[in-house]
Amino acid sequence: MSLAAETPWPQVVKATPLEQYQLQVLLNSGEQWLIDLKPLIQRRDAYWRLRQDRYFRQVGIDPLGALCWPEGEDLAPESLIRYRSL
């Protein structure tokens, strides 16, 4: 039984933290994206904890396929495309 809920949007199934506030993510569709969160983290005060590399590396995935961190920061899967590096 899968813990992930069925959703109409793509879900992150794996997230690997990289250098410079980047993540390698695998979606339930099989696509792999490189996500660059540096602009978001630098621009939005709500993400101040993510500026600490040790905390940034604690990224997890919630049951709806969103990226999340221990203190409540999260990013919806459908919003990740704007941070995708091509």
PDB file of N, CA, C and O in Angstrom:
ATOM      1  N   MET A   1       0.834  -1.179   0.000  1.00  0.00           N
ATOM      2  CA  MET A   1       0.000   0.000   0.000  1.00  0.00           C
ATOM      3  C   MET A   1       0.874   1.236   0.000  1.00  0.00           C
ATOM      4  O   MET A   1       1.805   1.332   0.800  1.00  0.00           O
ATOM      5  N   SER A   2       0.600   2.168  -0.867  1.00  0.00           N
ATOM      6  CA  SER A   2       1.358   3.411  -0.964  1.00  0.00           C
ATOM      7  C   SER A   2       0.823   4.434   0.029  1.00  0.00           C
ATOM      8  O   SER A   2      -0.385   4.538   0.239  1.00  0.00           O
ATOM      9  N   LEU A   3       1.728   5.181   0.633  1.00  0.00           N
ATOM     10  CA  LEU A   3       1.313   6.234   1.552  1.00  0.00           C
ATOM     11  C   LEU A   3       0.864   7.494   0.819  1.00  0.00           C
ATOM     12  O   LEU A   3       0.146   8.316   1.387  1.00  0.00           O
ATOM     13  N   ALA A   4       1.276   7.653  -0.430  1.00  0.00           N
ATOM     14  CA  ALA A   4       0.924   8.842  -1.199  1.00  0.00           C
ATOM     15  C   ALA A   4      -0.543   8.796  -1.608  1.00  0.00           C
ATOM     16  O   ALA A   4      -1.065   7.744  -1.979  1.00  0.00           O
ATOM     17  N   ALA A   5      -1.190   9.936  -1.537  1.00  0.00           N
ATOM     18  CA  ALA A   5      -2.584  10.056  -1.957  1.00  0.00           C
ATOM     19  C   ALA A   5      -2.630  10.219  -3.472  1.00  0.00           C
ATOM     20  O   ALA A   5      -1.681  10.708  -4.084  1.00  0.00           O
ATOM     21  N   GLU A   6      -3.736   9.806  -4.065  1.00  0.00           N
ATOM     22  CA  GLU A   6      -3.928  10.023  -5.494  1.00  0.00           C
ATOM     23  C   GLU A   6      -4.277  11.491  -5.721  1.00  0.00           C
ATOM     24  O   GLU A   6      -5.179  12.029  -5.078  1.00  0.00           O
ATOM     25  N   THR A   7      -3.560  12.129  -6.633  1.00  0.00           N
ATOM     26  CA  THR A   7      -3.778  13.549  -6.914  1.00  0.00           C
ATOM     27  C   THR A   7      -3.758  13.793  -8.420  1.00  0.00           C
ATOM     28  O   THR A   7      -3.186  12.997  -9.165  1.00  0.00           O
ATOM     29  N   PRO A   8      -4.377  14.886  -8.878  1.00  0.00           N
ATOM     30  CA  PRO A   8      -4.349  15.204 -10.304  1.00  0.00           C
ATOM     31  C   PRO A   8      -3.060  15.915 -10.726  1.00  0.00           C
ATOM     32  O   PRO A   8      -2.858  16.152 -11.917  1.00  0.00           O
ATOM     33  N   TRP A   9      -2.201  16.253  -9.795  1.00  0.00           N
ATOM     34  CA  TRP A   9      -0.953  16.941 -10.121  1.00  0.00           C
ATOM     35  C   TRP A   9       0.222  15.977  -9.941  1.00  0.00           C
ATOM     36  O   TRP A   9       0.099  14.949  -9.274  1.00  0.00           O
ATOM     37  N   PRO A  10       1.360  16.323 -10.543  1.00  0.00           N
ATOM     38  CA  PRO A  10       2.528  15.460 -10.371  1.00  0.00           C
ATOM     39  C   PRO A  10       3.000  15.470  -8.919  1.00  0.00           C
ATOM     40  O   PRO A  10       2.925  16.491  -8.235  1.00  0.00           O
ATOM     41  N   GLN A  11       3.481  14.332  -8.466  1.00  0.00           N
ATOM     42  CA  GLN A  11       3.963  14.212  -7.097  1.00  0.00           C
ATOM     43  C   GLN A  11       5.466  13.957  -7.088  1.00  0.00           C
ATOM     44  O   GLN A  11       5.982  13.222  -7.929  1.00  0.00           O
ATOM     45  N   VAL A  12       6.149  14.553  -6.154  1.00  0.00           N
ATOM     46  CA  VAL A  12       7.556  14.253  -5.938  1.00  0.00           C
ATOM     47  C   VAL A  12       7.613  12.931  -5.176  1.00  0.00           C
ATOM     48  O   VAL A  12       6.933  12.757  -4.165  1.00  0.00           O
ATOM     49  N   VAL A  13       8.428  12.007  -5.668  1.00  0.00           N
ATOM     50  CA  VAL A  13       8.593  10.733  -4.979  1.00  0.00           C
ATOM     51  C   VAL A  13       9.989  10.585  -4.387  1.00  0.00           C
ATOM     52  O   VAL A  13      10.225   9.728  -3.535  1.00  0.00           O
ATOM     53  N   LYS A  14      10.914  11.429  -4.846  1.00  0.00           N
ATOM     54  CA  LYS A  14      12.269  11.415  -4.299  1.00  0.00           C
ATOM     55  C   LYS A  14      12.857  12.806  -4.460  1.00  0.00           C
ATOM     56  O   LYS A  14      12.693  13.438  -5.504  1.00  0.00           O
ATOM     57  N   ALA A  15      13.539  13.284  -3.430  1.00  0.00           N
ATOM     58  CA  ALA A  15      14.197  14.589  -3.473  1.00  0.00           C
ATOM     59  C   ALA A  15      15.599  14.445  -2.898  1.00  0.00           C
ATOM     60  O   ALA A  15      15.780  13.991  -1.768  1.00  0.00           O
ATOM     61  N   THR A  16      16.579  14.836  -3.690  1.00  0.00           N
ATOM     62  CA  THR A  16      17.971  14.765  -3.269  1.00  0.00           C
ATOM     63  C   THR A  16      18.536  16.175  -3.205  1.00  0.00           C
ATOM     64  O   THR A  16      18.603  16.853  -4.230  1.00  0.00           O
ATOM     65  N   PRO A  17      18.946  16.633  -2.026  1.00  0.00           N
ATOM     66  CA  PRO A  17      19.516  17.974  -1.921  1.00  0.00           C
ATOM     67  C   PRO A  17      20.906  18.034  -2.557  1.00  0.00           C
ATOM     68  O   PRO A  17      21.714  17.116  -2.421  1.00  0.00           O
ATOM     69  N   LEU A  18      21.153  19.130  -3.247  1.00  0.00           N
ATOM     70  CA  LEU A  18      22.439  19.382  -3.891  1.00  0.00           C
ATOM     71  C   LEU A  18      23.008  20.694  -3.345  1.00  0.00           C
ATOM     72  O   LEU A  18      22.447  21.279  -2.418  1.00  0.00           O
ATOM     73  N   GLU A  19      24.100  21.143  -3.910  1.00  0.00           N
ATOM     74  CA  GLU A  19      24.709  22.411  -3.502  1.00  0.00           C
ATOM     75  C   GLU A  19      23.900  23.598  -4.020  1.00  0.00           C
ATOM     76  O   GLU A  19      23.098  23.468  -4.944  1.00  0.00           O
ATOM     77  N   GLN A  20      24.128  24.751  -3.407  1.00  0.00           N
ATOM     78  CA  GLN A  20      23.562  26.021  -3.868  1.00  0.00           C
ATOM     79  C   GLN A  20      22.033  26.026  -3.914  1.00  0.00           C
ATOM     80  O   GLN A  20      21.444  26.587  -4.838  1.00  0.00           O
ATOM     81  N   TYR A  21      21.392  25.408  -2.928  1.00  0.00           N
ATOM     82  CA  TYR A  21      19.927  25.400  -2.807  1.00  0.00           C
ATOM     83  C   TYR A  21      19.228  24.738  -3.992  1.00  0.00           C
ATOM     84  O   TYR A  21      18.154  25.169  -4.412  1.00  0.00           O
ATOM     85  N   GLN A  22      19.840  23.704  -4.516  1.00  0.00           N
ATOM     86  CA  GLN A  22      19.233  22.950  -5.606  1.00  0.00           C
ATOM     87  C   GLN A  22      18.805  21.579  -5.103  1.00  0.00           C
ATOM     88  O   GLN A  22      19.376  21.029  -4.161  1.00  0.00           O
ATOM     89  N   LEU A  23      17.784  21.049  -5.761  1.00  0.00           N
ATOM     90  CA  LEU A  23      17.284  19.708  -5.466  1.00  0.00           C
ATOM     91  C   LEU A  23      17.141  18.931  -6.764  1.00  0.00           C
ATOM     92  O   LEU A  23      16.708  19.480  -7.777  1.00  0.00           O
ATOM     93  N   GLN A  24      17.501  17.670  -6.735  1.00  0.00           N
ATOM     94  CA  GLN A  24      17.189  16.763  -7.832  1.00  0.00           C
ATOM     95  C   GLN A  24      15.926  16.042  -7.399  1.00  0.00           C
ATOM     96  O   GLN A  24      15.929  15.360  -6.374  1.00  0.00           O
ATOM     97  N   VAL A  25      14.841  16.177  -8.159  1.00  0.00           N
ATOM     98  CA  VAL A  25      13.593  15.533  -7.774  1.00  0.00           C
ATOM     99  C   VAL A  25      13.151  14.537  -8.837  1.00  0.00           C
ATOM    100  O   VAL A  25      13.349  14.740 -10.034  1.00  0.00           O
ATOM    101  N   LEU A  26      12.559  13.478  -8.368  1.00  0.00           N
ATOM    102  CA  LEU A  26      11.959  12.470  -9.236  1.00  0.00           C
ATOM    103  C   LEU A  26      10.464  12.560  -9.021  1.00  0.00           C
ATOM    104  O   LEU A  26       9.990  12.505  -7.886  1.00  0.00           O
ATOM    105  N   LEU A  27       9.717  12.700 -10.106  1.00  0.00           N
ATOM    106  CA  LEU A  27       8.262  12.779 -10.037  1.00  0.00           C
ATOM    107  C   LEU A  27       7.648  11.408 -10.264  1.00  0.00           C
ATOM    108  O   LEU A  27       8.297  10.508 -10.799  1.00  0.00           O
ATOM    109  N   ASN A  28       6.398  11.255  -9.857  1.00  0.00           N
ATOM    110  CA  ASN A  28       5.707   9.973 -10.030  1.00  0.00           C
ATOM    111  C   ASN A  28       5.509   9.620 -11.505  1.00  0.00           C
ATOM    112  O   ASN A  28       5.196   8.474 -11.825  1.00  0.00           O
ATOM    113  N   SER A  29       5.688  10.586 -12.401  1.00  0.00           N
ATOM    114  CA  SER A  29       5.601  10.332 -13.842  1.00  0.00           C
ATOM    115  C   SER A  29       6.885   9.730 -14.395  1.00  0.00           C
ATOM    116  O   SER A  29       6.925   9.288 -15.543  1.00  0.00           O
ATOM    117  N   GLY A  30       7.946   9.713 -13.566  1.00  0.00           N
ATOM    118  CA  GLY A  30       9.242   9.219 -14.014  1.00  0.00           C
ATOM    119  C   GLY A  30      10.188  10.337 -14.436  1.00  0.00           C
ATOM    120  O   GLY A  30      11.379  10.099 -14.637  1.00  0.00           O
ATOM    121  N   GLU A  31       9.664  11.557 -14.570  1.00  0.00           N
ATOM    122  CA  GLU A  31      10.516  12.685 -14.942  1.00  0.00           C
ATOM    123  C   GLU A  31      11.444  13.042 -13.790  1.00  0.00           C
ATOM    124  O   GLU A  31      11.084  12.924 -12.618  1.00  0.00           O
ATOM    125  N   GLN A  32      12.658  13.485 -14.151  1.00  0.00           N
ATOM    126  CA  GLN A  32      13.603  13.995 -13.162  1.00  0.00           C
ATOM    127  C   GLN A  32      13.848  15.468 -13.466  1.00  0.00           C
ATOM    128  O   GLN A  32      14.119  15.842 -14.607  1.00  0.00           O
ATOM    129  N   TRP A  33      13.749  16.288 -12.444  1.00  0.00           N
ATOM    130  CA  TRP A  33      13.956  17.722 -12.595  1.00  0.00           C
ATOM    131  C   TRP A  33      15.040  18.185 -11.658  1.00  0.00           C
ATOM    132  O   TRP A  33      15.204  17.656 -10.558  1.00  0.00           O
ATOM    133  N   LEU A  34      15.785  19.188 -12.107  1.00  0.00           N
ATOM    134  CA  LEU A  34      16.697  19.917 -11.250  1.00  0.00           C
ATOM    135  C   LEU A  34      15.963  21.188 -10.841  1.00  0.00           C
ATOM    136  O   LEU A  34      15.588  21.996 -11.691  1.00  0.00           O
ATOM    137  N   ILE A  35      15.760  21.363  -9.547  1.00  0.00           N
ATOM    138  CA  ILE A  35      15.008  22.498  -9.012  1.00  0.00           C
ATOM    139  C   ILE A  35      15.991  23.453  -8.342  1.00  0.00           C
ATOM    140  O   ILE A  35      16.754  23.045  -7.466  1.00  0.00           O
ATOM    141  N   ASP A  36      15.976  24.715  -8.748  1.00  0.00           N
ATOM    142  CA  ASP A  36      16.845  25.732  -8.160  1.00  0.00           C
ATOM    143  C   ASP A  36      15.996  26.645  -7.280  1.00  0.00           C
ATOM    144  O   ASP A  36      15.242  27.479  -7.782  1.00  0.00           O
ATOM    145  N   LEU A  37      16.123  26.482  -5.975  1.00  0.00           N
ATOM    146  CA  LEU A  37      15.320  27.262  -5.033  1.00  0.00           C
ATOM    147  C   LEU A  37      16.032  28.505  -4.518  1.00  0.00           C
ATOM    148  O   LEU A  37      15.488  29.222  -3.678  1.00  0.00           O
ATOM    149  N   LYS A  38      17.229  28.771  -5.003  1.00  0.00           N
ATOM    150  CA  LYS A  38      17.992  29.920  -4.517  1.00  0.00           C
ATOM    151  C   LYS A  38      17.226  31.240  -4.640  1.00  0.00           C
ATOM    152  O   LYS A  38      17.189  31.998  -3.671  1.00  0.00           O
ATOM    153  N   PRO A  39      16.610  31.549  -5.794  1.00  0.00           N
ATOM    154  CA  PRO A  39      15.866  32.821  -5.886  1.00  0.00           C
ATOM    155  C   PRO A  39      14.729  32.914  -4.866  1.00  0.00           C
ATOM    156  O   PRO A  39      14.511  33.973  -4.277  1.00  0.00           O
ATOM    157  N   LEU A  40      14.015  31.829  -4.658  1.00  0.00           N
ATOM    158  CA  LEU A  40      12.908  31.819  -3.703  1.00  0.00           C
ATOM    159  C   LEU A  40      13.413  32.019  -2.276  1.00  0.00           C
ATOM    160  O   LEU A  40      12.869  32.827  -1.524  1.00  0.00           O
ATOM    161  N   ILE A  41      14.439  31.290  -1.917  1.00  0.00           N
ATOM    162  CA  ILE A  41      14.973  31.354  -0.561  1.00  0.00           C
ATOM    163  C   ILE A  41      15.539  32.732  -0.252  1.00  0.00           C
ATOM    164  O   ILE A  41      15.377  33.236   0.859  1.00  0.00           O
ATOM    165  N   GLN A  42      16.196  33.338  -1.218  1.00  0.00           N
ATOM    166  CA  GLN A  42      16.777  34.665  -0.997  1.00  0.00           C
ATOM    167  C   GLN A  42      15.723  35.765  -0.977  1.00  0.00           C
ATOM    168  O   GLN A  42      15.901  36.776  -0.298  1.00  0.00           O
ATOM    169  N   ARG A  43      14.644  35.586  -1.700  1.00  0.00           N
ATOM    170  CA  ARG A  43      13.617  36.620  -1.850  1.00  0.00           C
ATOM    171  C   ARG A  43      12.560  36.580  -0.746  1.00  0.00           C
ATOM    172  O   ARG A  43      12.072  37.634  -0.340  1.00  0.00           O
ATOM    173  N   ARG A  44      12.203  35.431  -0.262  1.00  0.00           N
ATOM    174  CA  ARG A  44      11.078  35.282   0.670  1.00  0.00           C
ATOM    175  C   ARG A  44      11.556  35.033   2.087  1.00  0.00           C
ATOM    176  O   ARG A  44      12.222  34.031   2.347  1.00  0.00           O
ATOM    177  N   ASP A  45      11.231  35.916   2.995  1.00  0.00           N
ATOM    178  CA  ASP A  45      11.631  35.768   4.393  1.00  0.00           C
ATOM    179  C   ASP A  45      11.014  34.537   5.050  1.00  0.00           C
ATOM    180  O   ASP A  45      11.570  34.017   6.017  1.00  0.00           O
ATOM    181  N   ALA A  46       9.899  34.070   4.555  1.00  0.00           N
ATOM    182  CA  ALA A  46       9.242  32.893   5.127  1.00  0.00           C
ATOM    183  C   ALA A  46      10.128  31.643   5.027  1.00  0.00           C
ATOM    184  O   ALA A  46       9.926  30.679   5.766  1.00  0.00           O
ATOM    185  N   TYR A  47      11.096  31.661   4.125  1.00  0.00           N
ATOM    186  CA  TYR A  47      11.982  30.517   3.923  1.00  0.00           C
ATOM    187  C   TYR A  47      13.363  30.742   4.530  1.00  0.00           C
ATOM    188  O   TYR A  47      14.333  30.131   4.083  1.00  0.00           O
ATOM    189  N   TRP A  48      13.471  31.599   5.534  1.00  0.00           N
ATOM    190  CA  TRP A  48      14.768  31.948   6.111  1.00  0.00           C
ATOM    191  C   TRP A  48      15.512  30.732   6.659  1.00  0.00           C
ATOM    192  O   TRP A  48      16.740  30.693   6.582  1.00  0.00           O
ATOM    193  N   ARG A  49      14.827  29.760   7.198  1.00  0.00           N
ATOM    194  CA  ARG A  49      15.515  28.581   7.739  1.00  0.00           C
ATOM    195  C   ARG A  49      16.248  27.801   6.646  1.00  0.00           C
ATOM    196  O   ARG A  49      17.288  27.192   6.897  1.00  0.00           O
ATOM    197  N   LEU A  50      15.694  27.827   5.436  1.00  0.00           N
ATOM    198  CA  LEU A  50      16.286  27.066   4.337  1.00  0.00           C
ATOM    199  C   LEU A  50      17.632  27.636   3.906  1.00  0.00           C
ATOM    200  O   LEU A  50      18.362  26.984   3.159  1.00  0.00           O
ATOM    201  N   ARG A  51      17.973  28.827   4.355  1.00  0.00           N
ATOM    202  CA  ARG A  51      19.273  29.427   4.023  1.00  0.00           C
ATOM    203  C   ARG A  51      20.418  28.690   4.711  1.00  0.00           C
ATOM    204  O   ARG A  51      21.578  28.826   4.321  1.00  0.00           O
ATOM    205  N   GLN A  52      20.090  27.922   5.722  1.00  0.00           N
ATOM    206  CA  GLN A  52      21.100  27.111   6.419  1.00  0.00           C
ATOM    207  C   GLN A  52      21.189  25.752   5.714  1.00  0.00           C
ATOM    208  O   GLN A  52      20.213  25.003   5.662  1.00  0.00           O
ATOM    209  N   ASP A  53      22.363  25.449   5.179  1.00  0.00           N
ATOM    210  CA  ASP A  53      22.540  24.234   4.393  1.00  0.00           C
ATOM    211  C   ASP A  53      22.119  22.978   5.164  1.00  0.00           C
ATOM    212  O   ASP A  53      21.487  22.083   4.602  1.00  0.00           O
ATOM    213  N   ARG A  54      22.462  22.919   6.417  1.00  0.00           N
ATOM    214  CA  ARG A  54      22.123  21.744   7.229  1.00  0.00           C
ATOM    215  C   ARG A  54      20.603  21.537   7.300  1.00  0.00           C
ATOM    216  O   ARG A  54      20.122  20.406   7.243  1.00  0.00           O
ATOM    217  N   TYR A  55      19.871  22.617   7.423  1.00  0.00           N
ATOM    218  CA  TYR A  55      18.405  22.530   7.466  1.00  0.00           C
ATOM    219  C   TYR A  55      17.840  22.227   6.072  1.00  0.00           C
ATOM    220  O   TYR A  55      16.943  21.396   5.934  1.00  0.00           O
ATOM    221  N   PHE A  56      18.361  22.896   5.046  1.00  0.00           N
ATOM    222  CA  PHE A  56      17.899  22.678   3.672  1.00  0.00           C
ATOM    223  C   PHE A  56      17.972  21.190   3.312  1.00  0.00           C
ATOM    224  O   PHE A  56      17.092  20.668   2.628  1.00  0.00           O
ATOM    225  N   ARG A  57      19.019  20.520   3.774  1.00  0.00           N
ATOM    226  CA  ARG A  57      19.232  19.104   3.455  1.00  0.00           C
ATOM    227  C   ARG A  57      18.252  18.166   4.163  1.00  0.00           C
ATOM    228  O   ARG A  57      18.260  16.963   3.906  1.00  0.00           O
ATOM    229  N   GLN A  58      17.418  18.695   5.039  1.00  0.00           N
ATOM    230  CA  GLN A  58      16.414  17.886   5.731  1.00  0.00           C
ATOM    231  C   GLN A  58      15.104  17.798   4.942  1.00  0.00           C
ATOM    232  O   GLN A  58      14.061  17.456   5.500  1.00  0.00           O
ATOM    233  N   VAL A  59      15.160  18.102   3.665  1.00  0.00           N
ATOM    234  CA  VAL A  59      13.965  18.073   2.820  1.00  0.00           C
ATOM    235  C   VAL A  59      13.291  16.707   2.890  1.00  0.00           C
ATOM    236  O   VAL A  59      13.949  15.667   2.928  1.00  0.00           O
ATOM    237  N   GLY A  60      11.975  16.740   2.905  1.00  0.00           N
ATOM    238  CA  GLY A  60      11.175  15.528   2.898  1.00  0.00           C
ATOM    239  C   GLY A  60      10.050  15.658   1.888  1.00  0.00           C
ATOM    240  O   GLY A  60       9.960  16.646   1.159  1.00  0.00           O
ATOM    241  N   ILE A  61       9.207  14.659   1.857  1.00  0.00           N
ATOM    242  CA  ILE A  61       8.073  14.647   0.930  1.00  0.00           C
ATOM    243  C   ILE A  61       6.831  14.314   1.739  1.00  0.00           C
ATOM    244  O   ILE A  61       6.800  13.317   2.460  1.00  0.00           O
ATOM    245  N   ASP A  62       5.805  15.153   1.617  1.00  0.00           N
ATOM    246  CA  ASP A  62       4.567  14.886   2.364  1.00  0.00           C
ATOM    247  C   ASP A  62       3.681  13.912   1.582  1.00  0.00           C
ATOM    248  O   ASP A  62       4.008  13.589   0.440  1.00  0.00           O
ATOM    249  N   PRO A  63       2.584  13.438   2.149  1.00  0.00           N
ATOM    250  CA  PRO A  63       1.733  12.441   1.489  1.00  0.00           C
ATOM    251  C   PRO A  63       1.101  12.914   0.171  1.00  0.00           C
ATOM    252  O   PRO A  63       0.648  12.088  -0.621  1.00  0.00           O
ATOM    253  N   LEU A  64       1.066  14.224  -0.072  1.00  0.00           N
ATOM    254  CA  LEU A  64       0.501  14.732  -1.330  1.00  0.00           C
ATOM    255  C   LEU A  64       1.573  14.968  -2.393  1.00  0.00           C
ATOM    256  O   LEU A  64       1.270  15.471  -3.474  1.00  0.00           O
ATOM    257  N   GLY A  65       2.825  14.607  -2.094  1.00  0.00           N
ATOM    258  CA  GLY A  65       3.898  14.745  -3.073  1.00  0.00           C
ATOM    259  C   GLY A  65       4.552  16.107  -3.084  1.00  0.00           C
ATOM    260  O   GLY A  65       5.216  16.460  -4.058  1.00  0.00           O
ATOM    261  N   ALA A  66       4.382  16.880  -2.030  1.00  0.00           N
ATOM    262  CA  ALA A  66       5.009  18.200  -1.935  1.00  0.00           C
ATOM    263  C   ALA A  66       6.328  18.087  -1.181  1.00  0.00           C
ATOM    264  O   ALA A  66       6.521  17.178  -0.375  1.00  0.00           O
ATOM    265  N   LEU A  67       7.228  19.021  -1.454  1.00  0.00           N
ATOM    266  CA  LEU A  67       8.463  19.115  -0.687  1.00  0.00           C
ATOM    267  C   LEU A  67       8.143  19.762   0.644  1.00  0.00           C
ATOM    268  O   LEU A  67       7.333  20.687   0.709  1.00  0.00           O
ATOM    269  N   CYS A  68       8.770  19.284   1.705  1.00  0.00           N
ATOM    270  CA  CYS A  68       8.512  19.866   3.023  1.00  0.00           C
ATOM    271  C   CYS A  68       9.763  19.769   3.886  1.00  0.00           C
ATOM    272  O   CYS A  68      10.675  18.987   3.615  1.00  0.00           O
ATOM    273  N   TRP A  69       9.779  20.590   4.937  1.00  0.00           N
ATOM    274  CA  TRP A  69      10.881  20.616   5.893  1.00  0.00           C
ATOM    275  C   TRP A  69      10.303  20.534   7.298  1.00  0.00           C
ATOM    276  O   TRP A  69       9.113  20.783   7.487  1.00  0.00           O
ATOM    277  N   PRO A  70      11.124  20.189   8.288  1.00  0.00           N
ATOM    278  CA  PRO A  70      10.624  19.908   9.642  1.00  0.00           C
ATOM    279  C   PRO A  70       9.841  21.028  10.328  1.00  0.00           C
ATOM    280  O   PRO A  70       8.934  20.740  11.109  1.00  0.00           O
ATOM    281  N   GLU A  71      10.155  22.263  10.068  1.00  0.00           N
ATOM    282  CA  GLU A  71       9.476  23.364  10.762  1.00  0.00           C
ATOM    283  C   GLU A  71       8.274  23.913   9.989  1.00  0.00           C
ATOM    284  O   GLU A  71       7.744  24.967  10.342  1.00  0.00           O
ATOM    285  N   GLY A  72       7.840  23.211   8.939  1.00  0.00           N
ATOM    286  CA  GLY A  72       6.603  23.571   8.257  1.00  0.00           C
ATOM    287  C   GLY A  72       6.729  24.223   6.899  1.00  0.00           C
ATOM    288  O   GLY A  72       5.717  24.431   6.230  1.00  0.00           O
ATOM    289  N   GLU A  73       7.942  24.555   6.463  1.00  0.00           N
ATOM    290  CA  GLU A  73       8.074  25.104   5.113  1.00  0.00           C
ATOM    291  C   GLU A  73       7.683  24.009   4.114  1.00  0.00           C
ATOM    292  O   GLU A  73       8.003  22.836   4.308  1.00  0.00           O
ATOM    293  N   ASP A  74       6.992  24.408   3.052  1.00  0.00           N
ATOM    294  CA  ASP A  74       6.643  23.440   2.028  1.00  0.00           C
ATOM    295  C   ASP A  74       6.494  24.128   0.681  1.00  0.00           C
ATOM    296  O   ASP A  74       6.310  25.342   0.592  1.00  0.00           O
ATOM    297  N   LEU A  75       6.580  23.322  -0.353  1.00  0.00           N
ATOM    298  CA  LEU A  75       6.386  23.781  -1.728  1.00  0.00           C
ATOM    299  C   LEU A  75       5.494  22.782  -2.439  1.00  0.00           C
ATOM    300  O   LEU A  75       5.817  21.598  -2.527  1.00  0.00           O
ATOM    301  N   ALA A  76       4.380  23.262  -2.941  1.00  0.00           N
ATOM    302  CA  ALA A  76       3.436  22.400  -3.655  1.00  0.00           C
ATOM    303  C   ALA A  76       4.077  21.870  -4.935  1.00  0.00           C
ATOM    304  O   ALA A  76       4.809  22.599  -5.605  1.00  0.00           O
ATOM    305  N   PRO A  77       3.815  20.624  -5.279  1.00  0.00           N
ATOM    306  CA  PRO A  77       4.420  20.041  -6.478  1.00  0.00           C
ATOM    307  C   PRO A  77       4.114  20.822  -7.750  1.00  0.00           C
ATOM    308  O   PRO A  77       4.970  20.939  -8.627  1.00  0.00           O
ATOM    309  N   GLU A  78       2.900  21.355  -7.855  1.00  0.00           N
ATOM    310  CA  GLU A  78       2.552  22.078  -9.084  1.00  0.00           C
ATOM    311  C   GLU A  78       3.284  23.405  -9.205  1.00  0.00           C
ATOM    312  O   GLU A  78       3.332  23.973 -10.296  1.00  0.00           O
ATOM    313  N   SER A  79       3.854  23.916  -8.123  1.00  0.00           N
ATOM    314  CA  SER A  79       4.604  25.178  -8.201  1.00  0.00           C
ATOM    315  C   SER A  79       6.078  24.951  -8.542  1.00  0.00           C
ATOM    316  O   SER A  79       6.794  25.911  -8.829  1.00  0.00           O
ATOM    317  N   LEU A  80       6.534  23.725  -8.518  1.00  0.00           N
ATOM    318  CA  LEU A  80       7.956  23.460  -8.746  1.00  0.00           C
ATOM    319  C   LEU A  80       8.409  23.807 -10.147  1.00  0.00           C
ATOM    320  O   LEU A  80       9.584  24.116 -10.348  1.00  0.00           O
ATOM    321  N   ILE A  81       7.517  23.768 -11.123  1.00  0.00           N
ATOM    322  CA  ILE A  81       7.938  24.002 -12.505  1.00  0.00           C
ATOM    323  C   ILE A  81       8.557  25.388 -12.681  1.00  0.00           C
ATOM    324  O   ILE A  81       9.412  25.570 -13.548  1.00  0.00           O
ATOM    325  N   ARG A  82       8.141  26.365 -11.876  1.00  0.00           N
ATOM    326  CA  ARG A  82       8.725  27.706 -12.024  1.00  0.00           C
ATOM    327  C   ARG A  82      10.156  27.761 -11.533  1.00  0.00           C
ATOM    328  O   ARG A  82      10.875  28.708 -11.853  1.00  0.00           O
ATOM    329  N   TYR A  83      10.594  26.767 -10.760  1.00  0.00           N
ATOM    330  CA  TYR A  83      11.969  26.727 -10.249  1.00  0.00           C
ATOM    331  C   TYR A  83      12.817  25.682 -10.956  1.00  0.00           C
ATOM    332  O   TYR A  83      13.961  25.430 -10.580  1.00  0.00           O
ATOM    333  N   ARG A  84      12.241  25.082 -11.980  1.00  0.00           N
ATOM    334  CA  ARG A  84      12.945  24.039 -12.736  1.00  0.00           C
ATOM    335  C   ARG A  84      14.043  24.665 -13.570  1.00  0.00           C
ATOM    336  O   ARG A  84      13.812  25.642 -14.282  1.00  0.00           O
ATOM    337  N   SER A  85      15.250  24.095 -13.480  1.00  0.00           N
ATOM    338  CA  SER A  85      16.375  24.519 -14.309  1.00  0.00           C
ATOM    339  C   SER A  85      16.373  23.683 -15.572  1.00  0.00           C
ATOM    340  O   SER A  85      16.266  22.458 -15.524  1.00  0.00           O
ATOM    341  N   LEU A  86      16.490  24.350 -16.682  1.00  0.00           N
ATOM    342  CA  LEU A  86      16.495  23.612 -17.961  1.00  0.00           C
ATOM    343  C   LEU A  86      17.891  23.367 -18.452  1.00  0.00           C
ATOM    344  O   LEU A  86      18.077  22.763 -19.508  1.00  0.00           O
TER     345      LEU A  86
END
